[in-house]
Amino acid sequence: MATFTHYPKMDDTTFAQANGANAAGYPMPTVIEGTYDAGMQTLAAGDIVELIEIPRGTIVYNCVTEVLTEEAGASIAVADANAVAWATVDMATANTVALGAGTATFYDEDTLITLTATTDVLVGKVRVFFHCVPFGVTAVEAE
């Protein structure tokens, strides 16, 4: 068993553990979110929006989507650069919240989360949440 008292943070500095957990620097569950608004940039079918960057050393547990402004017939696919499909959003009904179908994934490199329009998107607005823990490490070596 290895015990580590120092580990790299996401900004490439080092965090030193002292006297148990340090709540200010200890990895805690958090939410990373992004919002796409077709009112700012419309999409044609097949267009891609780079919405969120997941920092390296982060485990993502799930994806939740919320349709803020409806658009009948419009849909968007949420995925990462490694083709992990997190969710497909049907934008037909406002205030619809849905849990994506993706499974927990550890990202050892900074990774973009993209939205791909599966139809034209002209007026819709959707928010995407990722429940995750940013550990800030990419590998653990045994002593």
N, C-alpha and C positions, 0 to 999 in steps of 0.2 A: 504494500500500500504506500502510495506517495502522498506527502503532505506539502502543499504549496502555500507559502506566506506572501508571495508576490505574483501578480499576474498582469499581463498587458491590458490596458483599457482600449477602447475603440479609437482614441486619439493618439495611440502609440506611446503614451506615457505609461508609467507603472503604478498600480494600486498596491499598497502594502497593507495587509491584514493586521489588525491590532486588537487584542482583547475581545475575541469573539466577533460577532457580526458588526460591521460598520454600516449602519442603515443608510448613510449618505452615499456610499459607494457600492453597496452590496447589490448584486443583480436581483432585480425585482420584476415581477410581471408588469407589463405596461401595454399600451395600445399605440400603434402607429397607424395614422389615418391619412387619407387623401380624398379630395373631392374633385370630380369631373363635372363641368358645367358646359353643356352644348351651347348655351347662350354666349359663351366666351370663345368657343372654337367648335364648329360643327364637324361632324365626321361622316365620311362616305364609308360604305361597307368595305372592310378590310383595313381601314386606317387604324393606326396604333398610337396610343397615348402612353408616355412613360410617366406614371402617376406617383409612385412611391419608391424610395430606395431603402431596402432592408440592409442594415449595417452588418458587416462580417461578424461572425461569432454570435449570431442570433438564432434562437429556435423559435419558429412560428408554430403556434398550436392550431389556429383556425382563422378563417376569414369570415367577416360579417359584412353584408351589403345593405344599404338603405337607399331606396329610391326617394329622392327629395322632390323632384318634378317629373311627373309622368309624361310618357310619350308612347302612345299606342303603336304597337308593332315594332318598337325599337328594342334591341338587345345588345349586350356587351359581354364579352368573355374576359375574365380576370385570370392572369397567369403570370409566371415568372420567366426569366430569361432561359431557364432550363426546361421549359415547357411543362412545368408543374401547373396543372389547371386547378385554380382555387375556387372559382365560381362562375356561373353564367347568370347574368342579371336580365330579367324580363322587366322592362321599364314601363309596363302598361298601367300600373297602379301606384300612385303616390303613397308615401308613408309605409311602404312594404319593406320589412326587415327580414333578411334571410341568412341562414348559416350556410356557407359554402361547403362544397364536397371535398375539398383538399384535406390531406392528412398532415400531421406534424412533420415539419421539415427543418433541418439544421442548415443554416447558410454559413459556409466557411469563407465566403467572399462577399463583398458588397454586391447586391443583386437588385436589379430593377424589377418592379412589379408593373406590368403593362395592362392596359385595357385595349381590347381589340373589338372594333365595331363589327358585329355580325350582320347588321343592317345599317342603313343611313340613320344617323342620330342628329336631329336638328334642334330640339328644344329641351331634351331631358337633362336631368341632373342626378348624379348618384354619388354617395359617399361610401368609401371602402375602408374597413377597419381590419387590422391584423392584431390578434392577441399574441403576445410574444414575450420572451425574456432575452434581452441583449446582454450576453455574458461577456462579449468583447474578446473572447479567445477563439483561436482557430484550430488549435490542437493541444492535447495534453500528453506530455511525455512522462513515462515512469522513471523514477530515479534508480 
